[in-house]
C-alpha cells in the first residue's frame, strides 16, 4: 500500500509540480561547506529519514491504540500517503525551487514579512517543545536508576541502558571520524557504505563492553551538550555522517521487526475498536490524530525538508525519494510499532505494561533473539535504536531552532557588518543556540508525558500552516495545489480543537491548585502563544491563498 502510493501518487505529484534533473540546485549554486553541501541522494535520504523518524511513529502509534488498532492503522495509512508525505515532499520541493529557503523565508516571499515573523516565532516555540520532549525521552532511556517507594536504586536494565548510552556517545565520535575521512577521501557507493558500517560496528563493539552507568540528570546534560554541537558544526562533520550510520541501525530494526512478525506470526491482541471516548485520553477526535503524530503527518518534517535537506539535494530527481519516500517509510515504522504492541498485549486485550519505547524495544529484541542473537546484544541494539529515533530528531530540531531564532531577527541583510550591535548578538549562531537550548531545558522539567499532548497539537498545527503556505506557493507559481486543500482544513480543525482542550485542562489544574509554574504554567503560556500565533498565521496565509495571482516561481 505504502510502496504503491510512493510509485503512483508520489510520481504523479512530481510530474504535476515539475522536476528538472538538469537544473542546478541550491546546494550546487550556494555551496559553502557548512549548510549548502551537494550530497549523494541516498545520503540525503538517510539524513531525512533519521531526522524525521523520531519518537513519534513508535510512541504515537502505541499510545493511540487505546482507541483500537483499526482507527490507528487507517489514520497512519491515509495520513501518511495523502497528508504527511505530501507535506514533506511539498516543503522540500518549494525550498529547492527557491534557493534552499526555509519555510519562514518562503512565507516572506509568497505571503509577506508579517506572516514570516509570526511563522518563525511559532516554529521557534515549537522547537522548544520538541527539544524538551525528546531530550527527556533520551535521558530516560539511558538512565541507570529507578525510584521505588521514594528509594532510588540501580534498575534491572542499568547495564543495558548504560551500554546504549556509551554506544550513542561513540556514535558521535565515530561520526566525526567518518565525516573527516569522507571529506578527504570522497568515497561513494559501496566504499562509503563499508566505511559507515565499520564505524557503526566499532561503536557497538566498544560501547557494549564499556557501559556508562549514570543518572538521568547526567544524561540530560550530555544530551544538551551534543545537540549544541550538532546545531553549530558543519552538516558534513557531524549530522550527515551520524544520520548515515544510524540508517544501518534503523534498517536492521525495521528488517528484524518485519521478518520477526512474518516468522512468529503473533496474534493481534489489541481490540479492533474501543469506542469514540476513552476515560483517560479523551475523545477519538481530535486525540487520536494528534497522538499518532509523526507516523501520519508532522509539521516538524517540513522544517527538516526546508531547513537542512533542501540545502544538500544535488539533483532534483532525488526530491521524490527524499521527501515522499522517507515519510512513507516512517509510516511503515508506525505500522510495525502498532503490530509489535498488539503482539505484546495480553490475550484479553490488555495493553503491555511499560513505556511505548520499552514495549517496542523488548518486542523487536524478542524477535532478534529468535534468530540466535544473544539477549544482551539484542537488548543493547534495540535500546540504542529507540533512543536514536529521538536523538536524530533532536540534533535536527536544535539546528532548526537556532536557525529560526536567527531568521526572526534578520532584517533585509544577513551581512553582520551592516547590522547594529544588538542585531549581531541576536543573530549570532552560538547565542541563538544557547537561548534555544536554555528554554528547551526548562520545559524538560515537566517530563515528556506532560509535554507530549502539547507537542502533538503544535506539531499538527504546524503541518496545517505549512500546507496553507505550500498551497499559496503552488497557486502563485501555476502548479497543481488542490491536493493540499482537504489535508490543511482537516488539520486546522484537529489541532485547534486539541489545543483548546489542552488549555482548558491546564486552566483546571491551575484553578484547582494542582499546578506548578515550571510544568503547567509554562505549558499554559506556550499553548496560548501557539494558538494566537496559529490563528494569525493561518489568517494571513488563507487570505493570500484566496487572493494570490500567478507569478514566476
C-alpha positions as CSV (number, residue, x, y, z in Angstrom):
1,X,0.0,0.0,0.0
2,X,2.7,2.5,1.1
3,X,5.1,1.4,-1.7
4,X,2.3,1.7,-4.3
5,X,1.5,5.2,-3.1
6,X,5.2,6.2,-3.5
7,X,5.3,4.8,-7.0
8,X,1.9,6.1,-8.2
9,X,0.9,9.2,-6.1
10,X,4.4,10.4,-5.3
11,X,5.4,10.2,-9.0
12,X,2.1,11.9,-10.1
13,X,2.9,14.8,-7.8
14,X,6.4,15.0,-9.1
15,X,5.2,15.1,-12.6
16,X,2.5,17.7,-11.9
17,X,4.8,20.0,-10.0
18,X,7.7,19.6,-12.4
19,X,11.1,18.0,-11.7
20,X,14.2,19.2,-13.8
21,X,17.2,16.8,-13.4
22,X,19.3,19.3,-15.4
23,X,18.6,22.3,-13.1
24,X,21.3,23.5,-10.7
25,X,20.1,23.0,-7.1
26,X,20.8,25.5,-4.2
27,X,23.4,23.0,-2.8
28,X,25.4,23.4,-6.0
29,X,24.8,27.1,-6.6
30,X,25.4,28.2,-3.0
31,X,27.9,25.5,-1.8
32,X,29.6,26.8,1.3
33,X,30.9,23.7,3.0
34,X,28.6,24.2,6.1
35,X,24.9,24.2,5.3
36,X,24.9,24.1,1.5
37,X,26.7,20.8,0.6
38,X,25.8,18.8,-2.6
39,X,25.3,15.3,-1.4
40,X,24.5,11.8,-2.7
41,X,20.8,11.3,-2.9
42,X,20.8,8.2,-0.6
43,X,22.8,10.1,2.0
44,X,20.3,12.9,1.9
45,X,17.5,10.2,2.2
46,X,19.4,8.8,5.2
47,X,19.6,12.2,6.9
48,X,15.9,13.0,6.1
49,X,14.6,9.6,7.4
50,X,16.9,9.6,10.5
51,X,15.8,13.2,11.3
52,X,12.0,12.7,10.9
53,X,11.8,9.2,12.3
54,X,11.8,10.5,15.9
55,X,9.9,9.2,18.8
56,X,6.5,9.9,17.2
57,X,5.9,6.8,15.0
58,X,6.6,4.5,17.9
59,X,5.2,6.4,20.8
60,X,2.2,7.9,18.9
61,X,1.0,4.7,17.3
62,X,1.2,2.7,20.6
63,X,-0.4,5.4,22.8
64,X,-3.2,5.9,20.3
65,X,-4.1,2.2,20.3
66,X,-6.3,2.8,23.3
67,X,-9.0,3.6,20.7
68,X,-8.3,0.3,19.0
69,X,-5.9,-0.8,16.3
70,X,-8.2,-0.3,13.3
71,X,-8.6,3.5,13.5
72,X,-4.9,3.9,14.3
73,X,-3.9,1.8,11.2
74,X,-6.4,3.6,9.0
75,X,-5.1,7.0,10.0
76,X,-1.4,6.0,9.6
77,X,-2.0,4.8,6.1
78,X,-4.4,7.6,4.9
79,X,-2.5,10.3,6.8
80,X,0.9,9.1,5.7
81,X,0.0,8.9,2.0
82,X,-2.2,11.9,1.5
83,X,-1.2,14.3,4.3
84,X,2.3,13.6,5.7
85,X,4.2,12.6,2.5
86,X,2.6,15.4,0.5
87,X,3.6,18.0,3.2
88,X,7.2,16.7,3.4
89,X,7.7,16.5,-0.4
90,X,6.0,19.9,-0.9
91,X,8.2,21.6,1.6
92,X,11.3,20.1,0.1
93,X,10.2,20.9,-3.4
94,X,9.3,24.6,-2.6
95,X,12.6,25.1,-0.8
96,X,14.8,23.6,-3.6
97,X,12.9,25.8,-6.2
98,X,13.6,28.9,-4.0
99,X,17.4,28.8,-3.3
100,X,17.0,26.5,-0.3
101,X,15.0,29.0,1.7
102,X,13.4,27.8,4.9
103,X,9.6,27.8,5.4
104,X,9.8,31.1,7.1
105,X,11.6,32.8,4.2
106,X,9.3,31.1,1.7
107,X,6.3,32.6,3.6
108,X,8.0,36.0,3.4
109,X,8.4,35.7,-0.3
110,X,4.9,34.5,-1.1
111,X,2.8,35.8,1.8
112,X,4.6,38.8,3.4
113,X,7.0,39.9,6.1
114,X,4.4,39.8,8.9
115,X,3.5,36.2,8.0
116,X,7.2,35.3,8.1
117,X,7.8,36.8,11.6
118,X,4.7,35.1,13.0
119,X,5.6,31.8,11.5
120,X,9.2,31.9,12.6
121,X,8.1,32.7,16.2
122,X,5.7,29.8,16.0
123,X,8.4,27.5,14.7
124,X,10.9,28.6,17.4
125,X,8.3,27.9,20.2
126,X,7.6,24.5,18.6
127,X,11.3,23.5,18.5
128,X,11.4,24.2,22.3
129,X,8.6,21.7,22.8
130,X,10.3,19.1,20.6
131,X,13.7,19.6,22.4
132,X,12.0,19.2,25.8
133,X,10.0,16.1,24.9
134,X,12.7,14.2,23.0
135,X,15.6,15.1,25.4
136,X,13.6,13.8,28.3
137,X,12.9,10.6,26.4
138,X,16.6,10.0,25.5
139,X,17.9,10.8,29.0
140,X,15.2,8.5,30.5
141,X,16.2,5.7,28.1
142,X,19.9,5.8,29.2
143,X,19.1,6.3,32.9
144,X,20.5,3.5,35.1
145,X,18.4,4.3,38.2
146,X,14.8,3.9,39.2
147,X,12.9,5.2,42.2
148,X,10.6,2.8,44.0
149,X,8.6,4.0,47.1
150,X,10.9,7.0,47.4
151,X,14.1,4.9,47.3
152,X,16.5,5.4,44.3
153,X,18.4,2.3,43.2
154,X,20.0,0.7,40.2
155,X,17.4,-0.7,37.8
156,X,17.5,-4.2,36.3
157,X,18.2,-2.6,33.0
158,X,21.1,-0.5,34.2
159,X,23.8,-2.2,32.2
160,X,21.8,-2.4,29.0
161,X,20.8,1.3,29.3
162,X,24.4,2.3,30.1
163,X,25.7,0.3,27.2
164,X,23.2,2.0,24.9
165,X,24.4,5.4,26.2
166,X,28.0,4.5,25.6
167,X,27.3,3.4,22.1
168,X,25.5,6.7,21.5
169,X,28.5,8.7,22.6
170,X,30.8,6.6,20.5
171,X,28.4,7.1,17.6
172,X,29.1,10.8,17.9
173,X,32.9,10.3,18.0
174,X,32.9,7.9,15.1
175,X,30.5,10.1,13.1
176,X,33.1,12.9,13.2
177,X,35.9,10.5,12.1
178,X,33.6,9.3,9.3
179,X,32.8,12.8,8.3
180,X,36.5,13.8,8.2
181,X,37.5,10.7,6.2
182,X,34.7,11.2,3.8
183,X,35.6,14.8,3.3
184,X,39.2,13.8,2.5
185,X,38.6,10.6,0.5
186,X,35.3,11.5,-1.2
187,X,34.2,7.8,-1.3
188,X,30.9,6.9,-3.0
189,X,28.8,3.8,-3.3
190,X,30.0,0.6,-1.7
191,X,33.1,2.2,-0.3
192,X,31.1,4.8,1.6
193,X,28.8,2.1,2.9
194,X,31.7,-0.1,4.1
195,X,33.2,2.9,5.9
196,X,29.9,3.8,7.5
197,X,29.2,0.2,8.5
198,X,32.7,-0.2,10.0
199,X,32.2,2.9,12.2
200,X,28.8,1.6,13.3
201,X,30.0,-1.9,14.2
202,X,33.0,-0.4,16.1
203,X,30.7,1.9,18.2
204,X,28.6,-1.1,19.1
205,X,31.5,-3.4,19.9
206,X,33.2,-1.0,22.2
207,X,30.1,0.5,23.8
208,X,28.6,-2.9,24.7
209,X,31.7,-3.7,26.7
210,X,32.0,-0.3,28.4
211,X,28.6,0.7,29.7
212,X,28.3,4.2,31.2
213,X,26.1,3.7,34.3
214,X,24.8,7.1,35.5
215,X,21.7,9.1,36.3
216,X,19.1,10.7,34.2
217,X,20.3,14.2,35.2
218,X,23.8,13.5,33.9
219,X,22.4,12.1,30.6
220,X,20.3,15.2,30.2
221,X,23.4,17.4,30.4
222,X,25.2,15.2,27.9
223,X,22.3,15.2,25.5
224,X,22.2,19.0,25.6
225,X,25.9,19.2,25.1
226,X,25.6,17.0,22.0
227,X,22.7,18.9,20.4
228,X,24.6,22.2,21.0
229,X,27.5,20.8,18.8
230,X,25.0,19.5,16.3
231,X,23.4,22.9,16.0
232,X,26.6,24.8,15.2
233,X,29.0,22.4,13.5
234,X,29.0,21.9,9.7
235,X,26.5,19.4,8.4
236,X,29.2,17.2,6.8
237,X,31.2,16.9,10.0
238,X,28.6,15.5,12.4
239,X,24.9,15.3,11.4
240,X,25.2,13.8,8.0
241,X,27.7,11.0,8.9
242,X,25.8,10.3,12.1
243,X,22.5,10.0,10.2
244,X,24.1,7.8,7.6
245,X,25.4,5.4,10.3
246,X,22.1,5.5,12.1
247,X,20.4,4.4,9.0
248,X,22.1,1.0,9.2
249,X,20.6,0.5,12.7
250,X,17.2,1.6,11.6
251,X,17.4,-0.8,8.6
252,X,18.3,-3.6,10.9
253,X,15.5,-2.7,13.3
254,X,12.8,-2.5,10.6
255,X,14.0,-5.7,8.9
256,X,14.1,-7.5,12.3
257,X,10.6,-6.3,13.1
258,X,9.2,-7.3,9.6
259,X,10.8,-10.7,9.5
260,X,10.0,-11.4,13.1
261,X,6.3,-10.6,12.6
262,X,6.2,-12.8,9.5
263,X,8.0,-15.7,11.0
264,X,6.4,-15.6,14.5
265,X,3.1,-14.5,13.1
266,X,1.8,-13.4,16.5
267,X,-1.9,-12.7,17.2
268,X,-3.1,-9.1,17.3
269,X,-4.3,-9.0,20.8
270,X,-5.3,-5.3,21.0
271,X,-9.1,-4.7,20.4
272,X,-10.1,-3.5,16.9
273,X,-12.1,-0.6,18.3
274,X,-12.8,0.5,21.8
275,X,-15.2,3.4,21.2
276,X,-15.2,7.1,20.5
277,X,-14.4,8.1,24.1
278,X,-11.6,6.9,26.3
279,X,-11.7,7.7,30.0
280,X,-8.0,8.5,30.2
281,X,-7.1,10.0,26.8
282,X,-10.4,11.7,25.8
283,X,-12.3,11.6,22.5
284,X,-11.0,9.9,19.4
285,X,-11.4,13.3,17.6
286,X,-9.0,15.0,18.0
287,X,-6.9,13.0,20.3
288,X,-6.1,10.0,18.0
289,X,-4.9,12.4,15.2
290,X,-2.5,14.4,17.4
291,X,-1.3,11.3,19.3
292,X,-0.3,9.3,16.2
293,X,1.6,12.5,15.2
294,X,4.7,11.8,13.1
295,X,3.5,8.4,11.9
296,X,0.9,10.1,9.7
297,X,1.7,13.8,9.4
298,X,4.1,16.1,11.0
299,X,4.9,19.8,10.7
300,X,8.4,19.2,12.1
301,X,9.2,17.2,8.9
302,X,8.7,20.3,6.8
303,X,11.3,22.1,8.8
304,X,13.8,19.4,8.1
305,X,12.8,19.3,4.4
306,X,13.3,23.0,4.0
307,X,15.8,23.7,6.7
308,X,18.6,21.1,6.1
309,X,17.7,18.5,3.4
310,X,16.9,21.1,0.7
311,X,20.4,22.6,1.1
312,X,22.0,19.2,0.3
313,X,20.0,18.0,-2.7
314,X,22.5,17.7,-5.6
315,X,19.9,16.7,-8.2
316,X,16.1,17.5,-8.3
317,X,15.4,13.9,-9.3
318,X,16.2,12.9,-5.7
319,X,13.4,15.0,-4.2
320,X,10.6,12.4,-4.5
321,X,12.8,9.8,-2.9
322,X,13.9,12.1,0.0
323,X,10.6,14.0,0.5
324,X,7.8,11.4,-0.2
325,X,9.9,8.2,0.3
326,X,11.2,9.0,3.7
327,X,7.7,9.7,5.0
328,X,6.1,6.6,3.8
329,X,8.9,4.6,5.3
330,X,8.2,6.3,8.6
331,X,4.5,5.3,8.3
332,X,5.7,1.7,7.8
333,X,7.6,2.1,11.1
334,X,4.4,3.3,12.8
335,X,2.5,0.2,11.4
336,X,5.3,-2.1,12.7
337,X,5.1,-0.4,16.2
338,X,1.4,-1.0,16.3
339,X,1.8,-4.7,15.3
340,X,4.5,-5.2,17.9
341,X,2.3,-3.6,20.6
342,X,-0.5,-5.8,19.5
343,X,1.6,-8.9,19.9
344,X,2.8,-7.8,23.3
345,X,-0.7,-7.2,24.7
346,X,-2.4,-9.9,26.8
347,X,-4.9,-12.3,25.2
348,X,-7.8,-10.4,26.8
349,X,-6.7,-7.2,25.0
350,X,-5.0,-5.5,27.9
351,X,-2.0,-3.4,26.7
352,X,1.5,-4.4,27.7
353,X,2.9,-2.5,30.7
354,X,5.7,0.0,30.1
355,X,6.5,3.0,28.0
356,X,5.9,2.7,24.3
357,X,9.7,2.7,23.7
358,X,10.1,-0.2,26.2
359,X,7.2,-2.2,24.6
360,X,8.6,-1.8,21.1
361,X,12.2,-2.3,22.1
362,X,11.5,-5.5,24.1
363,X,9.2,-6.8,21.4
364,X,11.7,-6.5,18.5
365,X,14.5,-7.7,20.7
366,X,12.5,-10.8,21.3
367,X,12.3,-11.3,17.5
368,X,16.0,-10.9,17.2
369,X,16.7,-13.5,19.9
370,X,14.6,-15.9,17.8
371,X,17.3,-15.6,15.1
372,X,20.1,-16.6,17.5
373,X,21.3,-13.1,18.6
374,X,22.4,-13.1,22.2
375,X,19.9,-11.5,24.7
376,X,22.3,-8.8,25.8
377,X,23.2,-7.9,22.2
378,X,19.6,-7.7,21.1
379,X,18.6,-5.6,24.1
380,X,21.5,-3.2,23.6
381,X,20.8,-2.9,19.9
382,X,17.1,-2.1,20.4
383,X,17.7,0.3,23.3
384,X,20.1,2.1,21.1
385,X,17.7,2.1,18.2
386,X,14.8,3.6,20.1
387,X,17.0,6.2,21.7
388,X,18.4,7.1,18.3
389,X,14.9,7.7,16.9
390,X,14.6,10.6,19.3
391,X,18.3,11.7,19.2
392,X,18.5,12.1,15.5
393,X,15.4,14.3,15.5
394,X,16.9,16.2,18.5
395,X,20.0,17.3,16.6
396,X,18.0,18.4,13.6
397,X,15.4,20.4,15.7
398,X,18.2,22.1,17.7
399,X,19.8,23.3,14.4
400,X,16.4,24.3,13.1
401,X,15.5,26.1,16.3
402,X,18.8,28.0,16.1
403,X,18.2,29.0,12.5
404,X,14.6,30.1,13.2
405,X,15.8,32.3,16.1
406,X,18.4,33.9,13.8
407,X,15.9,34.4,10.9
408,X,13.5,36.0,13.3
409,X,15.9,38.9,13.9
410,X,17.4,39.2,10.4
411,X,16.4,42.3,8.6
412,X,17.0,42.9,4.9
413,X,20.5,41.6,5.1
414,X,22.5,38.7,6.7
415,X,25.7,40.7,6.4
416,X,26.8,41.3,10.0
417,X,29.0,44.3,9.0
418,X,25.8,46.1,8.2
419,X,24.0,45.2,11.5
420,X,23.7,47.2,14.7
421,X,25.3,45.6,17.8
422,X,22.1,44.2,19.3
423,X,21.2,42.5,16.0
424,X,24.7,41.0,15.7
425,X,24.2,39.4,19.1
426,X,20.7,38.0,18.4
427,X,21.7,36.6,15.0
428,X,24.9,35.0,16.3
429,X,24.6,31.3,15.9
430,X,26.2,30.5,19.3
431,X,23.9,32.9,21.1
432,X,20.8,31.7,19.2
433,X,21.7,28.1,20.1
434,X,22.2,28.8,23.8
435,X,18.9,30.7,24.1
436,X,17.0,27.9,22.3
437,X,18.5,25.1,24.4
438,X,18.1,27.0,27.7
439,X,14.3,27.4,27.2
440,X,14.1,23.9,25.9
441,X,15.8,22.6,29.1
442,X,13.3,24.5,31.2
443,X,10.4,22.7,29.5
444,X,12.1,19.3,30.1
445,X,11.4,19.7,33.8
446,X,7.8,18.8,33.1
447,X,8.6,15.4,31.7
448,X,7.7,14.1,28.3
449,X,4.3,12.6,29.5
450,X,3.1,16.2,30.2
451,X,4.6,17.7,27.1
452,X,3.5,15.1,24.6
453,X,-0.1,16.2,24.1
454,X,1.1,19.8,23.6
455,X,3.8,18.6,21.2
456,X,1.2,16.6,19.2
457,X,-1.1,19.5,18.8
458,X,1.6,22.0,18.0
459,X,3.2,19.6,15.5
460,X,-0.1,19.0,13.6
461,X,-0.9,22.7,13.6
462,X,2.5,23.5,12.1
463,X,1.7,20.9,9.4
464,X,-1.6,22.7,8.7
465,X,0.2,26.1,8.4
466,X,2.8,24.6,6.1
467,X,0.1,23.1,3.9
468,X,-1.6,26.5,3.5
469,X,1.8,28.2,2.7
470,X,2.6,25.5,0.2
471,X,-0.9,25.9,-1.4
472,X,-0.1,29.6,-1.8
473,X,3.3,28.7,-3.4
474,X,1.7,26.2,-5.8
475,X,-1.1,28.5,-6.8
476,X,1.1,31.5,-7.2
477,X,3.5,29.6,-9.5
478,X,0.8,28.0,-11.6
479,X,1.3,24.4,-10.2
480,X,-1.3,21.9,-9.1
481,X,-2.2,22.6,-5.4
482,X,-5.8,21.4,-4.9
483,X,-4.5,18.1,-3.4
484,X,-3.4,20.2,-0.3
485,X,-6.8,21.7,0.5
486,X,-8.6,18.9,2.3
487,X,-5.5,18.0,4.4
488,X,-4.9,21.6,5.5
489,X,-8.6,22.2,6.6
490,X,-8.7,18.8,8.4
491,X,-5.5,19.5,10.3
492,X,-6.7,23.0,11.2
493,X,-9.9,21.6,12.8
494,X,-8.0,18.8,14.6
495,X,-5.3,21.0,16.0
496,X,-7.3,23.9,17.3
497,X,-9.7,21.6,18.9
498,X,-6.9,19.7,20.7
499,X,-5.1,22.9,21.8
500,X,-8.3,24.3,23.2
501,X,-8.9,21.1,25.2
502,X,-5.3,21.1,26.5
503,X,-5.6,24.8,27.5
504,X,-8.9,24.0,29.4
505,X,-7.2,21.1,31.2
506,X,-4.2,23.3,32.2
507,X,-6.6,26.0,33.5
508,X,-8.4,23.4,35.6
509,X,-5.2,22.3,37.1
510,X,-4.2,25.9,37.9
511,X,-7.6,26.7,39.3
512,X,-7.6,23.6,41.4
513,X,-4.3,24.4,43.0
514,X,-2.6,21.3,41.5
515,X,-0.3,23.2,39.1
516,X,3.4,24.2,39.3
517,X,4.8,27.1,37.2
518,X,7.6,25.1,35.6
519,X,5.1,22.4,34.4
520,X,1.6,23.6,34.0
521,X,2.4,27.4,34.0
522,X,5.0,27.2,31.2
523,X,2.8,24.8,29.1
524,X,-0.2,27.1,29.5
525,X,1.8,30.1,28.3
526,X,3.2,28.1,25.3
527,X,-0.3,26.8,24.5
528,X,-1.8,30.2,24.4
529,X,1.0,31.6,22.3
530,X,0.8,28.7,19.8
531,X,-3.0,29.3,19.4
532,X,-2.7,33.0,19.0
533,X,0.2,32.7,16.5
534,X,-1.6,29.8,14.7
535,X,-4.7,31.9,14.2
536,X,-2.7,34.9,12.9
537,X,-0.5,32.8,10.6
538,X,-3.5,30.8,9.3
539,X,-5.5,34.0,8.6
540,X,-2.5,35.7,6.8
541,X,-1.9,32.6,4.7
542,X,-5.5,31.9,3.9
543,X,-6.1,35.5,2.9
544,X,-3.2,35.3,0.5
545,X,-4.3,31.9,-0.8
546,X,-7.7,33.2,-2.0
547,X,-6.3,36.4,-3.5
548,X,-3.0,35.1,-4.9
549,X,-2.2,35.7,-8.6
550,X,0.2,33.7,-10.7
551,X,3.8,34.9,-10.9
552,X,7.2,33.5,-11.6
553,X,8.4,30.8,-9.2
